[in-house]
């Protein structure tokens, strides 16, 4: 089965930086981000939706994940079954995405491979559930996620300019960068800006190209 190009402007480095910002905000507001691992950044959203950025080396990358409502494919076989073939004739290293899903006992709806210059996916007729507006793979998506996290934790609405500055500095963010975004009315609930900065540093250090 043929592979098709994916219309996604974000590079793996862009996505890694966005995931670091997401982890920093979650840690700052008291939500535990998924611990980064060597070669993999794993993100979990509402209702079990998830995404992972994997770095097999040699400039390659994989985006793997699943949406609880929109993914009609099932490629993980989280029960050990083969399910939908999301690899097909793609390079063998794509199977790292399937292995990651199985290791997390998770359904796998989409699997995209980065060959150093662009993203590719297997030509599947079913909706794989990937929507760049719902997953933290673009600045616009992460802006919405940050706003939602602030609202859910009873913080003031983040200043749009401060959020833009936070996304620009990315994984190199500091506690001060976070403090410009995350404000608590009358100092409650408390925001741990240092924990957020540490989380960003952990994400920045975990994955190399």
Buried (B, 14 or more C-beta within 10 A) or exposed (E): EEBEEBEBEBBBBBBBBBBBBBBBBBBBBEEEBBEBBEBBBBBBBEEEBBBBBBBBEEEBBBBBBBBBEBBBBBBBBBEEEEBBBBBBEBEEBBBBBBEBBBEBEBBBBBBBBBBEEEBBBBEBEEBBBBBBEBBBBBBEBBBEBBBEBBEEBEBEEBEEEBBEBBBEEBBEBBBEBBBBBBBBEEEEEEBBBEBBBBBBBBBBEBBEE
